Amino acid sequence: MMQAMTRFLPLLVLIALTVAAIFLDLHHYLTLESLKEHRQLLMDFVDRHILVATLSFFLLYTLVVALSLPGATIMTVASGMLFGTLIGGLIAVLAATAGAMIVFLAAKFVIGDFLLRKAGPFIQRMDAGFRKNAFSYLLFLRVVPVFPFWVVNLVPAFSGVPLRLFAAATAIGIIPGTLVFAAFGAGIGALFDAGQDVSLGDVLSPTLLGAFAGLGILALIPVVVRKLRGE
């Protein structure tokens, strides 16, 4: 009994923290309106305490992703606003990858092995295919966010994907989108000062979405080549 509780403890902790965050309405603070309201206060804190601010922001971003709270995109915009496009983008990539790894590890060691043992032949064949093309599939799903970020954190864990491959594909795949939203955040102060209405939808132009789709297709080229070779 104690061994079973120990096994499920990481997942139970994540669930408890998520419920607490939702109950406290913490995700309501992850909005552009809240960012606008507290912008000057945050900027002043970063100017006075750059190291503490950087570490605190990194940990908060990681927690938001680990708890699968809606608001990671706002955190990326905030990162660009507070630290600039390049540094803010780097912080966001590292924090998002760290948060994704927490979810991945919790699911992998608590649920993943059990599912694979109980899976039928079809699921096992799907698992084998995903393992063979895991990097390409993950890269595509990160570049082109067809599914929610938290879903892509879980599925590879159930398919036995190695942690290092998951982390690499996640970090590389989210770079394009992260830099776009960090750059948006770096210039958002001028928009706030001008009194303009700001929306995340302003960032995702059809041209940009097409570029992301093109990058996603490139990520799948190794899979197509293997299929053509009969592998």
C-alpha positions in Angstrom: 0.0 0.0 0.0 2.8 2.4 1.0 4.7 1.5 -2.2 1.6 2.3 -4.3 1.2 5.7 -2.5 4.8 6.5 -3.1 4.5 5.7 -6.8 1.5 8.0 -7.3 2.7 10.8 -5.0 4.2 13.0 -7.8 1.0 12.9 -9.8 -1.1 13.5 -6.7 1.0 16.6 -5.9 0.6 18.0 -9.4 -3.2 17.4 -9.2 -3.5 19.0 -5.8 -1.5 22.0 -6.9 -3.6 22.3 -10.1 -6.8 22.2 -8.1 -5.5 24.8 -5.7 -4.4 27.1 -8.5 -7.9 26.8 -10.2 -9.7 27.3 -6.8 -7.6 30.5 -6.2 -8.3 31.7 -9.8 -4.6 32.2 -10.3 -5.1 31.8 -14.1 -7.2 35.0 -14.1 -3.9 36.9 -13.4 -2.4 35.5 -16.6 -4.0 38.0 -19.0 -3.0 40.9 -21.1 -5.1 43.2 -18.9 -3.3 42.1 -15.8 0.1 42.5 -17.6 -0.9 46.1 -18.6 -2.0 46.9 -15.0 1.2 45.7 -13.3 3.6 46.5 -16.1 5.5 49.3 -14.4 5.7 47.5 -11.1 7.2 44.4 -12.8 9.6 46.5 -14.9 10.8 48.4 -11.8 11.3 45.1 -9.9 13.4 43.6 -12.8 15.5 46.8 -12.9 16.3 46.6 -9.2 16.6 42.9 -8.7 17.5 41.3 -12.0 18.8 38.0 -10.7 15.9 37.4 -8.3 13.4 38.5 -10.9 14.9 36.2 -13.5 14.9 33.2 -11.2 11.4 33.9 -9.9 10.0 34.4 -13.3 11.6 31.1 -14.5 10.1 29.2 -11.6 6.7 30.7 -12.0 6.7 30.0 -15.8 7.8 26.4 -15.1 5.0 26.0 -12.5 2.4 27.3 -14.9 3.4 24.7 -17.5 3.8 21.9 -15.0 0.3 22.6 -13.7 -1.1 22.9 -17.3 -2.7 26.3 -16.4 -4.0 28.4 -19.3 -1.6 31.3 -19.6 1.8 30.0 -20.9 1.4 32.3 -23.9 0.9 35.3 -21.7 4.0 34.3 -19.7 6.0 34.3 -23.0 4.7 37.8 -23.8 5.6 38.9 -20.3 9.1 37.4 -20.6 9.7 39.4 -23.8 8.3 42.5 -22.1 10.5 42.2 -19.0 13.7 40.7 -20.5 13.7 41.5 -24.2 13.1 39.3 -27.2 16.3 37.1 -27.1 16.8 36.8 -23.3 13.1 36.6 -22.7 12.7 34.0 -25.4 15.5 31.9 -24.0 14.0 32.0 -20.5 10.6 31.1 -21.9 12.0 28.1 -23.9 13.9 26.8 -20.9 11.0 27.2 -18.4 8.4 25.7 -20.8 10.7 22.7 -21.5 11.3 22.3 -17.7 7.6 22.4 -17.0 6.8 19.9 -19.8 9.5 17.6 -18.5 7.9 17.6 -15.0 4.5 16.5 -16.5 6.2 14.0 -18.8 8.1 12.3 -15.9 5.1 12.2 -13.6 3.0 10.6 -16.3 5.7 8.3 -17.5 6.6 6.7 -14.2 3.1 6.7 -12.7 0.9 5.8 -15.6 3.0 5.1 -18.7 4.4 1.7 -17.8 1.0 0.5 -16.6 -0.7 1.5 -19.8 1.9 -0.2 -21.9 1.6 -3.5 -20.0 -2.1 -3.5 -20.3 -2.2 -2.3 -23.9 -3.4 -4.5 -26.7 -1.5 -5.3 -29.9 -2.8 -2.2 -31.8 -1.6 0.2 -29.1 1.7 -1.6 -28.9 2.2 -1.3 -32.7 1.3 2.4 -32.5 3.8 2.7 -29.6 6.5 1.1 -31.7 5.8 3.4 -34.6 5.9 6.5 -32.4 9.2 5.4 -30.9 10.8 5.0 -34.4 9.6 8.5 -35.4 9.3 10.2 -32.0 11.6 13.2 -32.7 9.9 14.1 -36.0 6.4 13.7 -34.5 7.2 15.7 -31.4 8.9 18.4 -33.4 5.9 18.7 -35.7 3.4 18.9 -32.7 5.5 21.6 -31.0 6.0 23.7 -34.1 2.4 23.4 -35.2 0.2 23.4 -32.0 -2.5 21.2 -33.4 -3.1 19.8 -29.8 -2.9 21.6 -26.5 0.6 21.8 -25.0 -0.3 19.7 -22.0 -1.6 16.9 -24.3 1.7 16.7 -26.1 3.4 16.4 -22.7 1.4 13.3 -21.8 1.2 11.2 -25.0 5.0 10.6 -25.4 5.2 9.5 -21.8 2.6 6.8 -22.5 4.6 5.7 -25.5 7.9 5.2 -23.7 9.8 8.1 -25.4 13.2 8.8 -23.8 13.3 11.9 -21.7 16.3 13.4 -23.5 14.6 13.1 -26.9 11.4 14.6 -25.5 13.3 17.5 -24.0 15.3 18.2 -27.2 12.2 18.0 -29.5 10.2 20.3 -27.1 13.0 22.9 -26.7 13.7 23.1 -30.5 10.1 22.9 -31.6 8.8 25.8 -29.4 11.6 28.2 -30.4 9.8 29.8 -33.4 6.5 30.4 -31.6 8.3 31.5 -28.4 10.4 34.1 -30.2 7.4 35.5 -32.0 5.4 36.1 -28.8 8.5 37.3 -26.9 9.1 39.9 -29.7 5.5 40.9 -29.4 6.0 41.3 -25.6 9.1 43.4 -26.2 7.1 45.9 -28.1 3.9 45.7 -26.1 4.7 48.6 -23.8 4.5 51.0 -26.7 1.1 49.7 -27.6 -0.1 50.0 -24.0 1.2 53.6 -23.8 -0.6 54.4 -27.1 -3.9 53.2 -25.6 -4.3 50.6 -28.4 -6.4 47.5 -27.9 -4.0 44.5 -27.8 -5.0 40.9 -28.5 -2.9 37.7 -28.9 -4.8 37.2 -32.1 -2.9 40.2 -33.5 0.3 38.1 -33.5 -1.0 35.1 -35.4 -1.3 36.4 -39.0 -2.2 34.0 -41.8 1.4 34.4 -43.1 2.9 33.5 -39.8 0.6 30.5 -39.4 1.6 29.3 -42.8 5.3 29.6 -41.9 4.7 27.5 -38.8 2.9 24.9 -40.9 5.8 24.8 -43.4 8.3 24.2 -40.6 6.0 21.4 -39.3 6.0 19.8 -42.7 9.8 19.9 -42.8 9.9 18.1 -39.4 7.9 15.2 -41.0 10.2 14.7 -44.0 12.3 12.0 -42.2 9.0 10.1 -41.6 8.0 10.3 -45.3 11.5 9.2 -46.4 11.3 6.1 -44.1 7.8 5.3 -45.5 9.1 5.6 -49.1 12.0 3.3 -48.3 9.6 0.7 -46.9 10.7 1.0 -43.3 
